[in-house]
Amino acid sequence: MSSHEQSNRTGETRGHAEERADQMMGKGRETAEAMKGKTGEAKDKASQTAQEAKDKTSETAQTAKERAGEAKDHTGNYLSEKAQGAKEKASGAAQATKEKASEMTESAKEAAEAGKEKTGGMLQKTGEQMKSMAQGAADAVKNTFGMAGTDEDAPQTKPRD
């Protein structure tokens, strides 16, 4: 082979290699451009998804906050009603107790008054009985000593000699 042929072949091989390199470079650029576009799309999609998630989370938090407020109001109203009911019930019980105590006090006063009257009557009767018994004992003693016929209140007469 001559050097001329060898030179041609070398040139040809070089041309083919350059052509192939250019083709490969073109494909690489196309792939890079396609990837760049897809990366941008993916980035946009990820950003959009993140924003939607953020919005949804914010909405959920707001709803939860509103529901918590409603629950708090409901619980407060419920407890207030229960407290009012308990207060009224306690007031009624206190009033009933007061009335019962008043009735019992009145009853005790009446019983004491009746007892006082009964005791006074018994003491008077007992005093009269004691007086009568003492008179009977005095009369018995007078009879025993022979002094029964004399009346202390009557004027005394002198015995005859």
VMD Tcl script that builds the backbone (N, CA, C; Angstrom):
set m [mol new atoms 483]
animate dup $m
set s [atomselect $m all]
$s set {name element resname resid chain x y z} {
  {N N MET 1 A 0.813 -1.122 0.000}
  {CA C MET 1 A 0.000 0.000 0.000}
  {C C MET 1 A 0.882 1.218 0.000}
  {N N SER 2 A 0.353 2.086 -0.717}
  {CA C SER 2 A 1.202 3.234 -0.878}
  {C C SER 2 A 0.873 4.223 0.221}
  {N N SER 3 A 1.738 5.129 0.327}
  {CA C SER 3 A 1.565 6.098 1.382}
  {C C SER 3 A 0.419 7.033 1.034}
  {N N HIS 4 A 0.186 7.172 -0.231}
  {CA C HIS 4 A -0.906 8.004 -0.633}
  {C C HIS 4 A -2.232 7.356 -0.220}
  {N N GLU 5 A -2.356 6.122 -0.466}
  {CA C GLU 5 A -3.550 5.386 -0.090}
  {C C GLU 5 A -3.696 5.394 1.419}
  {N N GLN 6 A -2.658 5.229 2.035}
  {CA C GLN 6 A -2.671 5.194 3.497}
  {C C GLN 6 A -3.085 6.557 4.007}
  {N N SER 7 A -2.676 7.546 3.409}
  {CA C SER 7 A -3.006 8.896 3.789}
  {C C SER 7 A -4.486 9.131 3.525}
  {N N ASN 8 A -4.974 8.624 2.406}
  {CA C ASN 8 A -6.396 8.772 2.104}
  {C C ASN 8 A -7.243 8.024 3.146}
  {N N ARG 9 A -6.807 6.862 3.396}
  {CA C ARG 9 A -7.550 6.053 4.368}
  {C C ARG 9 A -7.525 6.713 5.727}
  {N N THR 10 A -6.459 7.236 6.069}
  {CA C THR 10 A -6.344 7.895 7.356}
  {C C THR 10 A -7.259 9.098 7.355}
  {N N GLY 11 A -7.296 9.819 6.289}
  {CA C GLY 11 A -8.165 10.974 6.174}
  {C C GLY 11 A -9.635 10.557 6.226}
  {N N GLU 12 A -9.877 9.455 5.487}
  {CA C GLU 12 A -11.243 8.949 5.493}
  {C C GLU 12 A -11.649 8.513 6.886}
  {N N THR 13 A -10.834 7.836 7.541}
  {CA C THR 13 A -11.107 7.336 8.884}
  {C C THR 13 A -11.293 8.524 9.817}
  {N N ARG 14 A -10.476 9.493 9.636}
  {CA C ARG 14 A -10.592 10.696 10.454}
  {C C ARG 14 A -11.937 11.377 10.176}
  {N N GLY 15 A -12.335 11.483 8.963}
  {CA C GLY 15 A -13.591 12.098 8.581}
  {C C GLY 15 A -14.774 11.357 9.190}
  {N N HIS 16 A -14.669 10.011 9.077}
  {CA C HIS 16 A -15.732 9.197 9.671}
  {C C HIS 16 A -15.773 9.399 11.197}
  {N N ALA 17 A -14.655 9.446 11.791}
  {CA C ALA 17 A -14.589 9.608 13.242}
  {C C ALA 17 A -15.140 10.964 13.631}
  {N N GLU 18 A -14.809 11.976 12.875}
  {CA C GLU 18 A -15.313 13.316 13.186}
  {C C GLU 18 A -16.827 13.365 12.981}
  {N N GLU 19 A -17.264 12.717 11.890}
  {CA C GLU 19 A -18.690 12.701 11.605}
  {C C GLU 19 A -19.433 11.989 12.739}
  {N N ARG 20 A -18.889 10.874 13.132}
  {CA C ARG 20 A -19.495 10.126 14.228}
  {C C ARG 20 A -19.474 10.932 15.521}
  {N N ALA 21 A -18.414 11.607 15.775}
  {CA C ALA 21 A -18.299 12.425 16.986}
  {C C ALA 21 A -19.331 13.538 16.940}
  {N N ASP 22 A -19.476 14.155 15.745}
  {CA C ASP 22 A -20.478 15.215 15.599}
  {C C ASP 22 A -21.888 14.660 15.829}
  {N N GLN 23 A -22.139 13.465 15.271}
  {CA C GLN 23 A -23.445 12.856 15.464}
  {C C GLN 23 A -23.688 12.577 16.960}
  {N N MET 24 A -22.692 12.048 17.597}
  {CA C MET 24 A -22.793 11.716 19.022}
  {C C MET 24 A -22.984 12.984 19.847}
  {N N MET 25 A -22.266 14.024 19.447}
  {CA C MET 25 A -22.385 15.296 20.153}
  {C C MET 25 A -23.788 15.850 19.954}
  {N N GLY 26 A -24.303 15.721 18.748}
  {CA C GLY 26 A -25.657 16.202 18.466}
  {C C GLY 26 A -26.687 15.454 19.305}
  {N N LYS 27 A -26.528 14.134 19.330}
  {CA C LYS 27 A -27.445 13.330 20.136}
  {C C LYS 27 A -27.320 13.701 21.616}
  {N N GLY 28 A -26.092 13.923 22.055}
  {CA C GLY 28 A -25.872 14.309 23.459}
  {C C GLY 28 A -26.552 15.634 23.757}
  {N N ARG 29 A -26.428 16.590 22.802}
  {CA C ARG 29 A -27.074 17.894 23.000}
  {C C ARG 29 A -28.604 17.741 23.038}
  {N N GLU 30 A -29.109 16.924 22.107}
  {CA C GLU 30 A -30.561 16.694 22.076}
  {C C GLU 30 A -31.024 16.055 23.386}
  {N N THR 31 A -30.290 15.071 23.819}
  {CA C THR 31 A -30.633 14.383 25.073}
  {C C THR 31 A -30.559 15.369 26.237}
  {N N ALA 32 A -29.504 16.198 26.239}
  {CA C ALA 32 A -29.352 17.186 27.313}
  {C C ALA 32 A -30.502 18.183 27.277}
  {N N GLU 33 A -30.845 18.632 26.053}
  {CA C GLU 33 A -31.951 19.570 25.918}
  {C C GLU 33 A -33.255 18.926 26.381}
  {N N ALA 34 A -33.469 17.660 25.988}
  {CA C ALA 34 A -34.685 16.952 26.393}
  {C C ALA 34 A -34.711 16.784 27.909}
  {N N MET 35 A -33.574 16.451 28.471}
  {CA C MET 35 A -33.479 16.259 29.926}
  {C C MET 35 A -33.697 17.586 30.643}
  {N N LYS 36 A -33.137 18.639 30.022}
  {CA C LYS 36 A -33.289 19.959 30.610}
  {C C LYS 36 A -34.768 20.336 30.630}
  {N N GLY 37 A -35.476 20.062 29.562}
  {CA C GLY 37 A -36.913 20.346 29.494}
  {C C GLY 37 A -37.689 19.510 30.496}
  {N N LYS 38 A -37.333 18.228 30.529}
  {CA C LYS 38 A -38.026 17.339 31.468}
  {C C LYS 38 A -37.709 17.717 32.906}
  {N N THR 39 A -36.503 18.138 33.184}
  {CA C THR 39 A -36.125 18.553 34.536}
  {C C THR 39 A -36.920 19.789 34.934}
  {N N GLY 40 A -37.063 20.708 33.983}
  {CA C GLY 40 A -37.855 21.913 34.260}
  {C C GLY 40 A -39.311 21.570 34.536}
  {N N GLU 41 A -39.830 20.645 33.690}
  {CA C GLU 41 A -41.216 20.213 33.897}
  {C C GLU 41 A -41.368 19.537 35.259}
  {N N ALA 42 A -40.413 18.669 35.603}
  {CA C ALA 42 A -40.460 17.955 36.887}
  {C C ALA 42 A -40.350 18.950 38.046}
  {N N LYS 43 A -39.483 19.938 37.834}
  {CA C LYS 43 A -39.306 20.955 38.868}
  {C C LYS 43 A -40.600 21.750 39.044}
  {N N ASP 44 A -41.225 22.139 37.933}
  {CA C ASP 44 A -42.491 22.869 37.991}
  {C C ASP 44 A -43.582 22.018 38.638}
  {N N LYS 45 A -43.638 20.761 38.239}
  {CA C LYS 45 A -44.644 19.850 38.786}
  {C C LYS 45 A -44.429 19.666 40.293}
  {N N ALA 46 A -43.182 19.502 40.711}
  {CA C ALA 46 A -42.871 19.336 42.135}
  {C C ALA 46 A -43.253 20.601 42.900}
  {N N SER 47 A -42.962 21.752 42.327}
  {CA C SER 47 A -43.303 23.020 42.976}
  {C C SER 47 A -44.818 23.161 43.107}
  {N N GLN 48 A -45.525 22.802 42.038}
  {CA C GLN 48 A -46.977 22.883 42.047}
  {C C GLN 48 A -47.563 21.937 43.097}
  {N N THR 49 A -47.049 20.710 43.153}
  {CA C THR 49 A -47.521 19.721 44.127}
  {C C THR 49 A -47.250 20.201 45.551}
  {N N ALA 50 A -46.070 20.769 45.762}
  {CA C ALA 50 A -45.733 21.283 47.088}
  {C C ALA 50 A -46.684 22.417 47.481}
  {N N GLN 51 A -46.988 23.308 46.544}
  {CA C GLN 51 A -47.905 24.421 46.830}
  {C C GLN 51 A -49.299 23.902 47.146}
  {N N GLU 52 A -49.762 22.902 46.376}
  {CA C GLU 52 A -51.076 22.322 46.627}
  {C C GLU 52 A -51.120 21.675 48.015}
  {N N ALA 53 A -50.053 20.965 48.369}
  {CA C ALA 53 A -49.981 20.327 49.691}
  {C C ALA 53 A -49.992 21.385 50.788}
  {N N LYS 54 A -49.263 22.471 50.566}
  {CA C LYS 54 A -49.219 23.564 51.536}
  {C C LYS 54 A -50.606 24.178 51.701}
  {N N ASP 55 A -51.295 24.422 50.581}
  {CA C ASP 55 A -52.644 24.988 50.629}
  {C C ASP 55 A -53.604 24.044 51.355}
  {N N LYS 56 A -53.520 22.783 51.032}
  {CA C LYS 56 A -54.407 21.783 51.652}
  {C C LYS 56 A -54.139 21.709 53.162}
  {N N THR 57 A -52.882 21.743 53.540}
  {CA C THR 57 A -52.517 21.704 54.956}
  {C C THR 57 A -53.064 22.939 55.669}
  {N N SER 58 A -52.956 24.077 55.029}
  {CA C SER 58 A -53.457 25.324 55.604}
  {C C SER 58 A -54.971 25.267 55.781}
  {N N GLU 59 A -55.675 24.745 54.771}
  {CA C GLU 59 A -57.126 24.602 54.856}
  {C C GLU 59 A -57.509 23.653 55.992}
  {N N THR 60 A -56.781 22.532 56.083}
  {CA C THR 60 A -57.056 21.546 57.124}
  {C C THR 60 A -56.816 22.146 58.501}
  {N N ALA 61 A -55.743 22.900 58.648}
  {CA C ALA 61 A -55.450 23.540 59.930}
  {C C ALA 61 A -56.543 24.539 60.289}
  {N N GLN 62 A -57.011 25.310 59.324}
  {CA C GLN 62 A -58.076 26.294 59.574}
  {C C GLN 62 A -59.359 25.588 59.993}
  {N N THR 63 A -59.705 24.503 59.292}
  {CA C THR 63 A -60.899 23.742 59.629}
  {C C THR 63 A -60.781 23.171 61.044}
  {N N ALA 64 A -59.618 22.620 61.354}
  {CA C ALA 64 A -59.401 22.060 62.691}
  {C C ALA 64 A -59.526 23.150 63.752}
  {N N LYS 65 A -58.997 24.321 63.460}
  {CA C LYS 65 A -59.072 25.447 64.400}
  {C C LYS 65 A -60.530 25.854 64.623}
  {N N GLU 66 A -61.308 25.927 63.530}
  {CA C GLU 66 A -62.719 26.283 63.651}
  {C C GLU 66 A -63.481 25.245 64.453}
  {N N ARG 67 A -63.221 23.990 64.172}
  {CA C ARG 67 A -63.915 22.918 64.899}
  {C C ARG 67 A -63.539 22.924 66.375}
  {N N ALA 68 A -62.282 23.192 66.668}
  {CA C ALA 68 A -61.853 23.270 68.066}
  {C C ALA 68 A -62.579 24.414 68.771}
  {N N GLY 69 A -62.728 25.546 68.080}
  {CA C GLY 69 A -63.468 26.673 68.663}
  {C C GLY 69 A -64.917 26.315 68.926}
  {N N GLU 70 A -65.528 25.633 67.964}
  {CA C GLU 70 A -66.923 25.213 68.135}
  {C C GLU 70 A -67.048 24.243 69.304}
  {N N ALA 71 A -66.112 23.304 69.391}
  {CA C ALA 71 A -66.138 22.332 70.493}
  {C C ALA 71 A -65.960 23.045 71.837}
  {N N LYS 72 A -65.083 24.025 71.853}
  {CA C LYS 72 A -64.848 24.791 73.088}
  {C C LYS 72 A -66.122 25.525 73.489}
  {N N ASP 73 A -66.777 26.176 72.519}
  {CA C ASP 73 A -68.019 26.885 72.801}
  {C C ASP 73 A -69.094 25.934 73.300}
  {N N HIS 74 A -69.209 24.796 72.615}
  {CA C HIS 74 A -70.219 23.805 73.000}
  {C C HIS 74 A -69.951 23.295 74.411}
  {N N THR 75 A -68.697 22.987 74.698}
  {CA C THR 75 A -68.335 22.482 76.019}
  {C C THR 75 A -68.592 23.540 77.080}
  {N N GLY 76 A -68.239 24.790 76.778}
  {CA C GLY 76 A -68.475 25.874 77.732}
  {C C GLY 76 A -69.948 26.041 78.019}
  {N N ASN 77 A -70.770 26.010 76.968}
  {CA C ASN 77 A -72.220 26.138 77.148}
  {C C ASN 77 A -72.772 24.972 77.956}
  {N N TYR 78 A -72.308 23.769 77.650}
  {CA C TYR 78 A -72.767 22.572 78.352}
  {C C TYR 78 A -72.426 22.656 79.841}
  {N N LEU 79 A -71.178 23.037 80.126}
  {CA C LEU 79 A -70.755 23.131 81.519}
  {C C LEU 79 A -71.500 24.249 82.242}
  {N N SER 80 A -71.738 25.345 81.544}
  {CA C SER 80 A -72.480 26.458 82.146}
  {C C SER 80 A -73.900 26.022 82.494}
  {N N GLU 81 A -74.548 25.298 81.581}
  {CA C GLU 81 A -75.898 24.801 81.846}
  {C C GLU 81 A -75.899 23.837 83.030}
  {N N LYS 82 A -74.923 22.950 83.063}
  {CA C LYS 82 A -74.834 21.979 84.162}
  {C C LYS 82 A -74.588 22.694 85.489}
  {N N ALA 83 A -73.715 23.701 85.479}
  {CA C ALA 83 A -73.425 24.457 86.699}
  {C C ALA 83 A -74.672 25.191 87.169}
  {N N GLN 84 A -75.413 25.778 86.237}
  {CA C GLN 84 A -76.645 26.489 86.593}
  {C C GLN 84 A -77.651 25.511 87.193}
  {N N GLY 85 A -77.774 24.337 86.584}
  {CA C GLY 85 A -78.685 23.317 87.109}
  {C C GLY 85 A -78.290 22.882 88.513}
  {N N ALA 86 A -76.999 22.680 88.720}
  {CA C ALA 86 A -76.514 22.272 90.043}
  {C C ALA 86 A -76.756 23.383 91.064}
  {N N LYS 87 A -76.561 24.627 90.638}
  {CA C LYS 87 A -76.778 25.766 91.530}
  {C C LYS 87 A -78.247 25.837 91.937}
  {N N GLU 88 A -79.148 25.675 90.958}
  {CA C GLU 88 A -80.576 25.704 91.257}
  {C C GLU 88 A -80.973 24.548 92.173}
  {N N LYS 89 A -80.417 23.382 91.920}
  {CA C LYS 89 A -80.731 22.214 92.738}
  {C C LYS 89 A -80.246 22.427 94.171}
  {N N ALA 90 A -79.034 22.962 94.311}
  {CA C ALA 90 A -78.493 23.230 95.647}
  {C C ALA 90 A -79.326 24.287 96.362}
  {N N SER 91 A -79.765 25.305 95.627}
  {CA C SER 91 A -80.599 26.357 96.214}
  {C C SER 91 A -81.918 25.764 96.699}
  {N N GLY 92 A -82.516 24.903 95.882}
  {CA C GLY 92 A -83.768 24.248 96.272}
  {C C GLY 92 A -83.580 23.383 97.508}
  {N N ALA 93 A -82.478 22.647 97.543}
  {CA C ALA 93 A -82.197 21.786 98.694}
  {C C ALA 93 A -81.979 22.636 99.950}
  {N N ALA 94 A -81.283 23.752 99.810}
  {CA C ALA 94 A -81.045 24.641 100.953}
  {C C ALA 94 A -82.365 25.207 101.458}
  {N N GLN 95 A -83.241 25.602 100.539}
  {CA C GLN 95 A -84.542 26.156 100.925}
  {C C GLN 95 A -85.372 25.088 101.640}
  {N N ALA 96 A -85.372 23.869 101.099}
  {CA C ALA 96 A -86.132 22.784 101.731}
  {C C ALA 96 A -85.594 22.495 103.131}
  {N N THR 97 A -84.272 22.509 103.272}
  {CA C THR 97 A -83.647 22.269 104.575}
  {C C THR 97 A -84.022 23.378 105.554}
  {N N LYS 98 A -84.014 24.610 105.080}
  {CA C LYS 98 A -84.379 25.757 105.918}
  {C C LYS 98 A -85.822 25.620 106.399}
  {N N GLU 99 A -86.728 25.261 105.477}
  {CA C GLU 99 A -88.129 25.096 105.842}
  {C C GLU 99 A -88.311 23.962 106.849}
  {N N LYS 100 A -87.624 22.863 106.634}
  {CA C LYS 100 A -87.724 21.712 107.542}
  {C C LYS 100 A -87.195 22.087 108.927}
  {N N ALA 101 A -86.078 22.831 108.957}
  {CA C ALA 101 A -85.518 23.258 110.246}
  {C C ALA 101 A -86.488 24.182 110.963}
  {N N SER 102 A -87.154 25.061 110.211}
  {CA C SER 102 A -88.136 25.971 110.807}
  {C C SER 102 A -89.306 25.182 111.390}
  {N N GLU 103 A -89.787 24.196 110.634}
  {CA C GLU 103 A -90.880 23.354 111.118}
  {C C GLU 103 A -90.476 22.608 112.388}
  {N N MET 104 A -89.258 22.072 112.386}
  {CA C MET 104 A -88.778 21.311 113.546}
  {C C MET 104 A -88.623 22.233 114.759}
  {N N THR 105 A -88.162 23.463 114.533}
  {CA C THR 105 A -88.009 24.420 115.625}
  {C C THR 105 A -89.380 24.747 116.223}
  {N N GLU 106 A -90.360 24.986 115.360}
  {CA C GLU 106 A -91.718 25.295 115.821}
  {C C GLU 106 A -92.289 24.121 116.604}
  {N N SER 107 A -92.093 22.931 116.098}
  {CA C SER 107 A -92.584 21.728 116.769}
  {C C SER 107 A -91.922 21.574 118.139}
  {N N ALA 108 A -90.611 21.835 118.197}
  {CA C ALA 108 A -89.892 21.723 119.468}
  {C C ALA 108 A -90.402 22.767 120.464}
  {N N LYS 109 A -90.689 23.991 119.978}
  {CA C LYS 109 A -91.232 25.032 120.862}
  {C C LYS 109 A -92.575 24.597 121.438}
  {N N GLU 110 A -93.446 24.069 120.557}
  {CA C GLU 110 A -94.764 23.630 121.004}
  {C C GLU 110 A -94.650 22.502 122.020}
  {N N ALA 111 A -93.738 21.554 121.754}
  {CA C ALA 111 A -93.549 20.434 122.678}
  {C C ALA 111 A -93.014 20.933 124.012}
  {N N ALA 112 A -92.117 21.914 123.973}
  {CA C ALA 112 A -91.564 22.456 125.218}
  {C C ALA 112 A -92.647 23.167 126.011}
  {N N GLU 113 A -93.493 23.929 125.318}
  {CA C GLU 113 A -94.587 24.643 125.989}
  {C C GLU 113 A -95.545 23.648 126.625}
  {N N ALA 114 A -95.905 22.601 125.890}
  {CA C ALA 114 A -96.803 21.585 126.435}
  {C C ALA 114 A -96.161 20.897 127.628}
  {N N GLY 115 A -94.884 20.618 127.524}
  {CA C GLY 115 A -94.173 19.979 128.644}
  {C C GLY 115 A -94.126 20.888 129.847}
  {N N LYS 116 A -93.938 22.174 129.595}
  {CA C LYS 116 A -93.885 23.153 130.678}
  {C C LYS 116 A -95.232 23.201 131.397}
  {N N GLU 117 A -96.320 23.259 130.630}
  {CA C GLU 117 A -97.653 23.289 131.221}
  {C C GLU 117 A -97.939 22.009 131.997}
  {N N LYS 118 A -97.559 20.895 131.395}
  {CA C LYS 118 A -97.793 19.608 132.053}
  {C C LYS 118 A -96.986 19.506 133.341}
  {N N THR 119 A -95.739 19.949 133.272}
  {CA C THR 119 A -94.874 19.888 134.451}
  {C C THR 119 A -95.396 20.813 135.545}
  {N N GLY 120 A -95.853 22.027 135.135}
  {CA C GLY 120 A -96.411 22.955 136.128}
  {C C GLY 120 A -97.626 22.361 136.813}
  {N N GLY 121 A -98.495 21.746 136.050}
  {CA C GLY 121 A -99.688 21.107 136.617}
  {C C GLY 121 A -99.318 19.970 137.544}
  {N N MET 122 A -98.334 19.195 137.166}
  {CA C MET 122 A -97.907 18.062 137.996}
  {C C MET 122 A -97.287 18.562 139.293}
  {N N LEU 123 A -96.477 19.627 139.193}
  {CA C LEU 123 A -95.855 20.158 140.409}
  {C C LEU 123 A -96.910 20.705 141.366}
  {N N GLN 124 A -97.923 21.391 140.806}
  {CA C GLN 124 A -98.992 21.931 141.649}
  {C C GLN 124 A -99.746 20.797 142.322}
  {N N LYS 125 A -100.066 19.775 141.552}
  {CA C LYS 125 A -100.792 18.618 142.099}
  {C C LYS 125 A -99.953 17.933 143.168}
  {N N THR 126 A -98.654 17.767 142.875}
  {CA C THR 126 A -97.766 17.117 143.835}
  {C C THR 126 A -97.670 17.957 145.109}
  {N N GLY 127 A -97.624 19.273 144.944}
  {CA C GLY 127 A -97.566 20.163 146.128}
  {C C GLY 127 A -98.823 20.028 146.984}
  {N N GLU 128 A -99.961 19.982 146.335}
  {CA C GLU 128 A -101.226 19.834 147.068}
  {C C GLU 128 A -101.272 18.494 147.794}
  {N N GLN 129 A -100.787 17.445 147.109}
  {CA C GLN 129 A -100.774 16.122 147.736}
  {C C GLN 129 A -99.844 16.128 148.947}
  {N N MET 130 A -98.701 16.791 148.827}
  {CA C MET 130 A -97.748 16.833 149.949}
  {C C MET 130 A -98.353 17.618 151.125}
  {N N LYS 131 A -99.060 18.699 150.805}
  {CA C LYS 131 A -99.706 19.510 151.840}
  {C C LYS 131 A -100.762 18.694 152.564}
  {N N SER 132 A -101.559 17.949 151.777}
  {CA C SER 132 A -102.606 17.121 152.359}
  {C C SER 132 A -102.008 16.023 153.230}
  {N N MET 133 A -100.928 15.419 152.752}
  {CA C MET 133 A -100.269 14.354 153.527}
  {C C MET 133 A -99.678 14.931 154.817}
  {N N ALA 134 A -99.093 16.099 154.722}
  {CA C ALA 134 A -98.523 16.728 155.923}
  {C C ALA 134 A -99.641 17.052 156.925}
  {N N GLN 135 A -100.785 17.525 156.430}
  {CA C GLN 135 A -101.911 17.826 157.308}
  {C C GLN 135 A -102.394 16.552 157.985}
  {N N GLY 136 A -102.463 15.464 157.179}
  {CA C GLY 136 A -102.894 14.177 157.743}
  {C C GLY 136 A -101.924 13.703 158.808}
  {N N ALA 137 A -100.634 13.875 158.567}
  {CA C ALA 137 A -99.627 13.452 159.539}
  {C C ALA 137 A -99.741 14.303 160.802}
  {N N ALA 138 A -99.985 15.604 160.621}
  {CA C ALA 138 A -100.120 16.493 161.788}
  {C C ALA 138 A -101.348 16.100 162.603}
  {N N ASP 139 A -102.448 15.775 161.914}
  {CA C ASP 139 A -103.664 15.362 162.619}
  {C C ASP 139 A -103.426 14.058 163.373}
  {N N ALA 140 A -102.679 13.142 162.772}
  {CA C ALA 140 A -102.396 11.855 163.423}
  {C C ALA 140 A -101.555 12.084 164.669}
  {N N VAL 141 A -100.594 12.976 164.582}
  {CA C VAL 141 A -99.737 13.263 165.741}
  {C C VAL 141 A -100.592 13.921 166.837}
  {N N LYS 142 A -101.475 14.814 166.460}
  {CA C LYS 142 A -102.348 15.486 167.440}
  {C C LYS 142 A -103.241 14.463 168.119}
  {N N ASN 143 A -103.769 13.534 167.348}
  {CA C ASN 143 A -104.620 12.507 167.940}
  {C C ASN 143 A -103.836 11.662 168.918}
  {N N THR 144 A -102.615 11.365 168.544}
  {CA C THR 144 A -101.793 10.529 169.402}
  {C C THR 144 A -101.544 11.228 170.735}
  {N N PHE 145 A -101.350 12.488 170.751}
  {CA C PHE 145 A -101.046 13.220 171.975}
  {C C PHE 145 A -102.292 13.824 172.618}
  {N N GLY 146 A -103.427 13.559 172.055}
  {CA C GLY 146 A -104.668 14.038 172.620}
  {C C GLY 146 A -104.913 15.496 172.345}
  {N N MET 147 A -104.456 15.983 171.370}
  {CA C MET 147 A -104.652 17.386 171.064}
  {C C MET 147 A -105.547 17.539 169.845}
  {N N ALA 148 A -106.246 16.551 169.485}
  {CA C ALA 148 A -106.999 16.553 168.250}
  {C C ALA 148 A -108.182 17.487 168.293}
  {N N GLY 149 A -108.759 17.724 169.411}
  {CA C GLY 149 A -109.962 18.517 169.454}
  {C C GLY 149 A -109.700 19.992 169.416}
  {N N THR 150 A -108.565 20.447 169.544}
  {CA C THR 150 A -108.318 21.875 169.605}
  {C C THR 150 A -108.066 22.412 168.223}
  {N N ASP 151 A -108.525 23.605 168.082}
  {CA C ASP 151 A -108.315 24.276 166.794}
  {C C ASP 151 A -107.354 25.408 167.063}
  {N N GLU 152 A -106.298 25.443 166.417}
  {CA C GLU 152 A -105.275 26.448 166.691}
  {C C GLU 152 A -105.762 27.822 166.331}
  {N N ASP 153 A -106.599 27.941 165.351}
  {CA C ASP 153 A -107.087 29.241 164.939}
  {C C ASP 153 A -108.183 29.745 165.893}
  {N N ALA 154 A -108.845 28.841 166.541}
  {CA C ALA 154 A -109.935 29.252 167.448}
  {C C ALA 154 A -109.341 29.803 168.747}
  {N N PRO 155 A -110.022 30.758 169.377}
  {CA C PRO 155 A -109.486 31.281 170.637}
  {C C PRO 155 A -109.472 30.180 171.702}
  {N N GLN 156 A -108.401 30.157 172.402}
  {CA C GLN 156 A -108.249 29.107 173.421}
  {C C GLN 156 A -108.980 29.497 174.705}
  {N N THR 157 A -109.591 28.536 175.229}
  {CA C THR 157 A -110.279 28.743 176.524}
  {C C THR 157 A -109.471 28.120 177.602}
  {N N LYS 158 A -109.580 28.704 178.799}
  {CA C LYS 158 A -108.818 28.174 179.915}
  {C C LYS 158 A -109.551 26.956 180.464}
  {N N PRO 159 A -108.879 25.973 180.830}
  {CA C PRO 159 A -109.539 24.810 181.429}
  {C C PRO 159 A -110.105 25.166 182.832}
  {N N ARG 160 A -111.177 24.559 183.126}
  {CA C ARG 160 A -111.798 24.812 184.430}
  {C C ARG 160 A -111.072 24.096 185.507}
  {N N ASP 161 A -111.102 24.724 186.645}
  {CA C ASP 161 A -110.413 24.129 187.795}
  {C C ASP 161 A -111.296 23.308 188.623}
}
mol reanalyze $m
mol bondsrecalc $m
mol representation Tube
mol addrep $m
